[in-house]
Amino acid sequence: MAIQIINTAPIAGQRPGTSGLRKKVGVFSQPQYLENFVQSIFDTLGDCRGQTLVLGGDGRYYNRAAIQTVLRMAAANGYARVLLGQGGILSTPAVSCVIRKHGASGGIILSASHNPGGPDGDFGIKYNIASGGPAPEKVTEAMFARTQAITEYRISDAADIDLDTLGTVRIEQMTVEVIDSVADYAELMQQLFDFDAIRALFAGGLRICFDGMHAVSGPYATAILEGMLGAPKGSVINGLPLEDFGGGHPDPNPVNAQQLIAIMAGADAPDFGAASDGDGDRNMIVGRRFDVTPSDSLAILAANASVAPGYRAGLSGIARSMPTSGAADRVAAALGIPCYETPTGWKFFGTLLDAGMATLCGEESYGTGSNHVREKDGLWAVLFWLNLLAEKKQSVEDIVRAHWATYGRNYYSRHDYEDIDSAAAAQLMDAVRGQLAALPGQVVNGYTVALADDFSYTDPVDGSVATQQGIRIIMADGARIVLRLSGTGTEGATLRLYLERYEADPARHAIPTQEALAGLIAVAQQVAQIRERTERDAPTVTT
């Protein structure tokens, strides 16, 4: 074995987005593309000698080949040890867990999360810091700057290692430990939740369906739900990770998880349904013929946090992304704790969690988590709900409706316009920004606009500022419209339209969501001219 120094040149377009660098597999597999970005990570971090790196991914196409490259480059850059998930598999929350438990200096996650996989699909890479959370923007911007100036990368010429056998191997002076992908994470879940109560729930006849979507959470769900907790065999469907996710789109929403939705709508539906995404950090909760919105899920878990042993001491605060509904705010007010509103992106929760200012966090995009790691965590949310069911002994629907009766209902929906022309999307946003100063005081389709702005955020811990984080149009009655462009796609642009209206009257809590929001949808069309500017008559996905 020998360490080689390879000459290279900058490659355009390597700026990380909301959750790392995501591109098509065909882009990542170009000569020196992956190597340039990985070396830029290591160069930005500085002296890596003697440090421990955690490494794993979601099992998508190109994952195994990329892992071999990262291992050889880590060895060439002086790492002393790499903790590698068996078969190259580690969910995103598990990476965070392993970093924190073993005192690693950071971790590399190979995933494009909920984006499609396969040879023609997407691939991604991101770096998590020593706290276990995603690298903050100042770090990712430094990595991008390095990609624009890179002239060489370091790599060992060692042969590929066996990724599938537990144990220890060496590359140059670096030790690679192939670890059980589930063990550390499962141990942490046992500390947080009442496993005895959940076992009793299953022993009493509760039936569930967990859809792994042929993604990374399947092995975790099988080991914990069926293996440790006694859920009936077959409770986990699509539990084997596949390089193309079985041809599906591993984004847990009612559109993409159609098999689960059909099962939960059947005559003999299980009591509880759930799904997770490509890298295991998102969750969808479903009752019998009843979907739970992510915003409501966050609020309900916060309101009932004391059912879980890990949260019986109480919550220090709640944090939610700006587009997420205000349902959690109402719970925080009732509990007498703060609720922080941050930009979209889990990295913005990191400083609040590290400072002990927030305990639970959530995003409307099916992401929920807590201070147990520094990532959102799909299976954690499922276990929390099972702990809640064991305590309440009610159905999912009854729990949600009881919550609405206490706190009111935040009618909420997200309309996604996917793969639209990037220039047209930017023009739409600019056109709305041009109206912001004049909108307050105007009456649009019966709504009086009270506030219109482009959301900016000053971190209360470190003082960092993030601007242009989404356009908000807030009405006098608190209803609101939010427009933002997603940073997680690899083709074109995705325009996200968020709509929210609060209803206090329990007699009006059963209105179909799109009907309840019809007036706001009309306002959004009038202000943003979405149909004309996107050339789309309807959203690609409505959740």
C-alpha positions in Angstrom: 0.0 0.0 0.0 1.1 3.6 -0.7 -0.4 7.0 -0.4 -0.7 8.8 -3.7 -1.0 12.5 -4.4 -3.2 13.1 -7.5 -3.3 16.3 -9.4 -6.8 17.7 -10.0 -8.6 20.9 -10.9 -11.8 22.5 -9.5 -15.1 21.2 -10.8 -18.0 23.6 -10.9 -21.2 23.2 -9.0 -20.0 21.6 -5.8 -21.8 23.9 -3.3 -23.7 21.9 -0.6 -27.4 22.5 -0.2 -29.7 22.1 2.7 -28.4 18.7 3.5 -25.0 18.3 1.7 -24.1 17.9 -1.9 -26.7 16.1 -4.0 -26.3 15.3 -7.7 -27.2 12.6 -10.2 -25.2 9.4 -9.9 -23.8 10.1 -13.3 -22.3 13.3 -12.0 -20.8 11.8 -8.9 -19.3 9.0 -10.8 -17.4 11.3 -13.1 -13.6 11.1 -12.7 -12.4 13.0 -9.7 -15.8 14.4 -8.8 -16.3 12.5 -5.5 -12.5 12.7 -4.7 -12.5 16.5 -5.1 -15.4 17.0 -2.8 -14.1 14.5 -0.1 -10.6 16.1 -0.2 -12.3 19.5 0.2 -14.0 18.3 3.3 -10.8 17.0 4.8 -8.9 20.2 3.8 -11.5 22.4 5.5 -11.4 20.3 8.7 -7.6 20.7 8.9 -5.4 18.2 10.6 -7.2 14.9 10.7 -4.4 12.9 12.1 -5.4 10.7 15.0 -9.1 11.3 14.7 -12.1 9.0 14.4 -14.5 9.2 11.5 -17.9 7.6 11.3 -19.0 6.5 7.8 -22.1 5.0 6.3 -25.0 5.5 3.9 -28.5 4.5 2.9 -27.5 1.7 0.6 -28.5 3.4 -2.6 -26.7 2.8 -5.9 -23.0 3.9 -5.8 -23.0 3.7 -2.0 -20.6 0.8 -1.8 -18.1 2.1 -4.4 -18.1 5.6 -2.8 -17.4 4.1 0.6 -14.2 2.4 -0.7 -13.0 5.8 -2.1 -13.8 7.6 1.1 -11.9 5.0 3.2 -8.8 5.2 1.0 -8.9 9.0 1.2 -9.4 9.0 5.0 -6.4 6.8 5.4 -4.3 9.0 3.2 -5.4 12.1 5.2 -4.2 10.6 8.5 -7.4 9.4 10.2 -6.6 6.8 12.9 -9.9 5.0 12.9 -13.1 4.7 10.9 -16.3 3.3 12.4 -18.1 1.8 9.3 -21.7 0.5 9.3 -21.9 -3.1 8.2 -22.5 -3.3 4.5 -22.0 0.4 4.3 -25.4 0.9 6.0 -26.0 3.5 8.7 -29.1 5.6 9.0 -28.6 9.3 9.3 -29.7 9.4 13.0 -27.6 6.3 13.7 -24.5 8.2 12.3 -25.3 11.0 14.8 -25.7 8.5 17.6 -22.4 6.7 16.8 -20.5 10.0 16.6 -21.8 11.1 20.0 -21.4 7.8 21.8 -17.8 7.1 20.6 -16.5 10.6 20.7 -15.7 10.8 16.9 -14.6 14.0 15.4 -17.3 13.8 12.8 -19.0 11.6 10.2 -19.6 11.3 6.5 -23.1 10.3 5.4 -23.6 9.0 1.8 -27.2 9.6 1.0 -29.6 11.8 -1.0 -32.2 11.1 1.7 -35.7 11.0 0.2 -34.6 11.4 -3.4 -34.9 8.5 -5.9 -32.1 6.0 -6.3 -30.7 3.7 -8.9 -28.2 4.2 -11.7 -30.3 7.1 -13.1 -31.2 8.4 -9.6 -29.6 10.7 -7.1 -26.6 10.4 -4.8 -25.4 12.7 -2.0 -22.7 13.3 0.6 -22.7 15.4 3.7 -20.5 15.9 6.7 -21.6 15.9 10.3 -19.6 17.6 13.0 -18.5 16.2 16.5 -21.9 17.1 18.1 -23.4 14.7 15.6 -25.3 17.3 13.7 -24.9 18.6 10.1 -22.1 20.9 9.4 -23.2 24.6 9.9 -23.4 26.9 6.9 -20.0 28.6 7.6 -18.4 25.1 7.4 -20.2 24.0 4.2 -19.4 27.4 2.6 -15.7 26.9 3.4 -15.9 23.4 1.9 -17.4 24.9 -1.3 -14.7 27.6 -1.4 -12.1 24.8 -1.2 -13.7 23.0 -4.1 -13.1 26.1 -6.2 -9.3 26.1 -5.4 -8.4 22.5 -5.1 -5.3 21.3 -7.0 -4.7 17.8 -5.6 -6.1 15.0 -3.5 -4.6 12.3 -1.3 -5.7 8.6 -1.7 -4.2 5.2 -0.8 -3.8 2.6 -3.5 -5.0 -0.1 -1.1 -7.4 -2.7 -2.4 -11.1 -2.7 -1.5 -12.0 -4.0 1.9 -14.8 -6.4 2.9 -17.7 -4.2 4.0 -20.0 -7.0 5.1 -18.0 -8.8 7.8 -18.0 -7.4 11.3 -14.4 -6.9 12.6 -11.3 -4.8 12.1 -9.1 -4.3 9.1 -6.3 -1.8 8.3 -5.7 0.6 5.4 -2.3 2.2 5.7 -2.0 3.2 9.4 -5.8 3.5 9.8 -8.0 1.0 11.5 -11.4 0.3 10.0 -14.0 -1.2 12.4 -17.0 -2.7 10.6 -19.7 -2.3 13.3 -23.3 -3.6 13.7 -25.3 -0.9 12.1 -28.2 -1.1 14.6 -26.7 -1.9 18.0 -25.7 1.5 19.3 -28.9 3.1 18.0 -31.1 0.4 19.5 -29.3 0.8 22.9 -30.2 4.5 22.9 -33.8 3.9 22.0 -34.1 1.6 25.0 -32.9 4.4 27.3 -35.6 6.8 26.0 -38.7 4.7 25.7 -40.7 2.2 27.9 -39.9 -0.9 25.9 -41.8 -3.0 28.5 -45.0 -1.0 27.9 -44.6 -1.3 24.2 -44.0 -5.1 24.4 -47.2 -5.4 26.4 -49.0 -3.4 23.8 -48.0 -5.9 21.1 -48.7 -8.9 23.4 -52.2 -7.5 23.9 -52.9 -7.7 20.2 -51.9 -4.3 18.7 -51.1 -4.7 15.0 -48.8 -2.3 13.1 -47.5 -1.8 9.6 -44.1 -0.2 9.2 -43.1 0.6 5.6 -39.3 0.6 5.2 -39.7 1.7 1.5 -36.7 -0.6 0.7 -34.6 2.0 2.3 -32.2 2.2 5.3 -34.7 2.0 8.2 -35.9 -1.5 7.3 -33.1 -3.3 9.2 -33.6 -1.0 12.2 -37.3 -1.4 12.3 -37.1 -5.2 11.9 -34.5 -5.5 14.7 -36.3 -3.2 17.1 -40.0 -3.5 16.4 -40.1 -7.2 15.5 -37.0 -8.5 17.2 -36.8 -6.5 20.5 -40.5 -5.4 21.0 -42.3 -8.5 19.7 -44.4 -7.0 16.9 -45.8 -9.8 14.8 -43.5 -11.0 12.0 -44.3 -9.2 8.8 -45.2 -6.0 10.6 -42.3 -4.4 8.7 -42.9 -4.4 4.9 -40.4 -3.4 2.2 -37.7 -3.8 4.9 -34.8 -4.9 2.7 -32.6 -1.9 1.5 -32.3 -1.9 -2.3 -30.0 0.2 -4.4 -33.0 1.6 -6.3 -35.5 1.5 -3.4 -37.5 -1.1 -5.4 -38.2 1.5 -8.0 -40.1 3.7 -5.6 -39.6 7.2 -4.3 -38.4 6.8 -0.7 -40.2 9.9 0.6 -42.7 9.0 3.3 -45.9 10.9 2.3 -49.4 9.7 1.3 -48.5 9.9 -2.4 -45.3 7.9 -2.3 -46.2 5.4 0.4 -49.3 4.3 -1.4 -49.0 0.6 -0.3 -49.0 1.6 3.3 -51.9 4.0 2.8 -53.9 1.3 1.1 -53.2 -1.2 3.9 -54.3 1.4 6.5 -57.5 2.1 4.6 -58.4 -1.6 4.3 -61.3 -3.3 6.0 -58.8 -5.2 8.2 -56.4 -2.4 8.7 -53.8 -2.6 11.5 -54.1 -0.2 14.4 -51.0 1.9 13.6 -49.0 2.6 10.4 -45.7 4.4 9.8 -43.1 4.9 7.1 -39.6 6.2 6.9 -37.5 7.6 4.1 -34.2 6.8 2.2 -31.8 7.6 5.1 -34.2 7.0 8.0 -34.5 10.5 9.3 -38.2 11.2 8.3 -41.4 9.6 9.5 -45.1 9.4 8.5 -47.6 8.4 11.1 -51.0 6.9 10.0 -54.0 5.6 11.9 -56.8 3.6 10.4 -58.0 5.7 7.5 -56.5 8.7 9.2 -53.3 10.6 8.3 -51.4 12.6 10.9 -49.7 15.7 9.6 -46.0 16.2 10.7 -46.9 19.5 12.3 -49.6 17.9 14.4 -47.3 15.0 15.3 -44.7 17.3 16.7 -47.3 19.2 18.8 -48.9 15.9 20.1 -45.5 14.4 21.1 -44.6 17.7 22.9 -47.9 17.8 24.7 -47.5 14.2 25.8 -43.7 13.9 26.2 -43.9 12.8 29.8 -45.2 9.3 28.7 -41.6 8.5 27.6 -39.0 7.9 30.3 -36.4 9.9 28.5 -38.6 13.1 28.6 -40.3 12.8 32.0 -38.1 15.6 33.4 -39.9 18.0 31.0 -39.0 20.0 27.9 -36.7 23.0 27.9 -38.2 24.2 24.7 -39.5 23.3 21.3 -38.1 24.3 17.9 -39.8 24.2 14.6 -38.9 25.3 11.1 -40.7 28.5 9.9 -42.9 26.7 7.3 -44.1 24.2 10.0 -47.5 25.0 11.4 -47.9 26.9 14.7 -49.5 23.9 16.4 -46.4 23.3 18.5 -46.4 27.0 19.6 -49.7 26.5 21.3 -48.4 23.5 23.2 -45.3 25.5 24.2 -47.4 28.3 25.5 -49.5 25.9 27.6 -46.4 24.4 29.0 -44.8 27.7 29.7 -41.7 27.0 27.6 -40.3 28.8 24.5 -40.9 27.8 20.9 -38.2 28.8 18.5 -38.9 29.4 14.8 -35.9 28.6 12.6 -35.2 28.4 8.9 -35.7 25.0 7.1 -32.7 22.7 7.7 -31.9 20.6 10.7 -28.6 22.3 11.2 -30.4 25.4 12.5 -31.7 23.3 15.5 -28.2 22.3 16.4 -27.1 25.3 18.5 -30.4 25.3 20.4 -30.1 21.6 21.2 -26.4 22.0 22.2 -27.2 25.0 24.5 -30.1 23.0 26.2 -32.6 25.6 24.9 -34.8 23.0 23.0 -35.6 19.4 23.6 -38.0 18.5 20.7 -37.7 19.8 17.2 -39.7 19.3 14.0 -40.1 20.2 10.4 -43.3 20.0 8.3 -41.4 17.8 5.8 -42.0 14.6 8.0 -39.0 15.3 10.2 -39.2 15.1 14.0 -36.4 14.6 16.6 -35.0 15.6 20.0 -31.8 16.2 21.8 -31.0 12.5 21.9 -29.0 13.0 18.6 -28.5 16.0 16.3 -30.6 14.8 13.4 -34.2 14.2 12.8 -35.1 10.6 13.5 -37.8 8.5 11.8 -37.9 5.4 14.0 -37.5 7.4 17.2 -40.8 9.2 16.3 -42.5 5.8 15.6 -41.3 4.5 19.0 -42.5 7.7 20.7 -46.0 7.2 19.2 -46.1 3.6 20.3 -45.1 4.6 23.8 -48.0 7.1 23.6 -50.4 4.5 22.4 -49.4 2.2 25.3 -50.1 5.0 27.8 -53.3 6.4 26.3 -54.9 3.1 25.1 -56.6 5.1 22.4 -56.6 5.0 18.6 -54.3 7.3 16.6 -57.4 9.2 15.4 -58.8 9.6 18.9 -55.5 11.0 20.2 -55.3 13.6 17.4 -58.9 14.7 17.8 -58.5 15.0 21.5 -55.5 17.2 20.9 -57.5 19.4 18.5 -60.3 19.7 21.1 -57.8 21.0 23.6 -55.6 23.2 21.5 -57.6 23.9 18.3 -56.7 22.7 14.9 -54.1 24.2 12.6 -55.4 23.3 9.1 -52.2 22.9 7.1 -51.0 21.7 3.7 -48.0 21.8 1.4 -48.2 22.0 -2.4 -45.0 21.0 -4.2 -44.4 22.1 -7.8 -41.5 19.8 -8.7 -38.9 20.0 -11.5 -40.0 23.4 -12.8 -37.8 25.7 -14.8 -35.2 27.2 -12.4 -35.3 30.6 -14.0 -39.1 30.7 -13.9 -39.0 29.7 -10.2 -36.5 32.5 -9.4 -38.6 35.0 -11.3 -41.7 34.0 -9.4 -40.0 34.5 -6.1 -38.5 37.8 -7.2 -42.0 39.0 -8.4 -43.5 38.2 -5.0 -40.6 39.9 -3.1 -41.3 43.0 -5.2 -44.9 43.1 -3.7 -43.9 42.6 0.0 -43.7 46.3 0.9 -47.2 47.1 -0.5 -49.1 44.0 0.7 -49.7 44.8 4.4 -53.1 46.4 4.7 -54.4 45.1 1.4 -57.5 42.9 1.4 -57.0 39.9 -0.9 -59.9 37.4 -1.4 -61.4 38.5 1.9 -58.1 38.2 3.9 -56.5 41.3 5.3 -52.7 41.1 5.0 -51.0 42.0 8.3 -47.4 41.1 7.5 -45.4 40.3 4.4 -41.7 39.6 4.5 -38.8 37.4 3.5 -38.0 35.4 6.6 -34.6 36.1 8.2 -33.2 34.4 11.3 -30.7 35.4 13.9 -29.5 32.4 15.9 -30.0 33.2 19.6 -27.0 31.2 20.6 -24.2 32.2 18.2 -25.6 35.3 16.5 -25.3 33.9 13.0 -27.8 35.4 10.5 -29.6 33.6 7.7 -31.6 35.6 5.2 -34.1 34.9 2.4 -35.4 31.8 4.1 -38.9 31.9 2.7 -41.5 34.5 1.8 -44.3 34.9 4.5 -47.7 36.5 3.9 -49.5 36.5 7.3 -53.1 37.6 7.6 -54.8 39.6 10.3 -56.4 36.4 11.7 -53.1 34.5 11.8 -53.7 32.5 8.6 -50.6 32.5 6.4 -49.0 31.6 3.1 -45.3 30.7 2.8 -43.4 30.3 -0.5 -39.9 28.9 -0.7 -37.6 27.0 -3.1 -36.4 23.6 -1.9 -32.7 23.0 -1.6 -32.8 19.2 -1.8 -33.5 18.4 -5.4 -31.0 17.7 -8.2 -33.0 18.8 -11.3 -34.8 22.0 -12.0 -36.4 23.7 -9.1 -39.1 22.7 -6.6 -41.5 25.4 -5.5 -43.1 24.7 -2.1 -46.3 26.5 -1.2 -47.4 26.2 2.5 -50.9 27.1 3.7 -52.1 27.4 7.2 -55.3 28.4 9.0 -56.2 28.0 12.6 -59.7 26.8 13.7 -60.6 26.9 17.4 -64.2 25.6 17.1 -64.3 21.8 17.5 -67.5 21.7 15.5 -65.4 22.8 12.5 -62.5 20.3 12.9 -63.7 17.8 10.3 -63.7 20.0 7.2 -61.5 18.5 4.4 -58.2 20.2 4.5 -58.1 21.5 1.0 -61.6 22.9 1.4 -60.6 24.6 4.6 -57.7 26.2 2.9 -59.4 27.1 -0.4 -59.5 30.8 0.3 -55.7 30.9 1.0 -55.0 28.9 -2.1 -56.8 31.5 -4.1 -54.8 34.3 -2.4 -51.5 32.5 -3.2 -52.5 32.2 -6.9 -53.5 35.8 -7.1 -50.3 37.1 -5.5 -47.8 34.7 -7.0 -49.4 33.8 -10.3 -48.3 30.3 -9.8 -50.1 28.7 -12.8 -48.9 31.3 -15.2 -45.3 31.3 -14.0 -44.8 27.6 -13.6 -47.0 26.5 -16.5 -48.6 24.0 -14.1 -52.3 23.7 -13.5 -51.8 21.8 -10.2 -49.1 20.8 -7.7 -47.0 17.7 -8.4 -47.6 16.6 -4.8 -50.1 17.8 -2.2 -49.5 16.8 1.4 
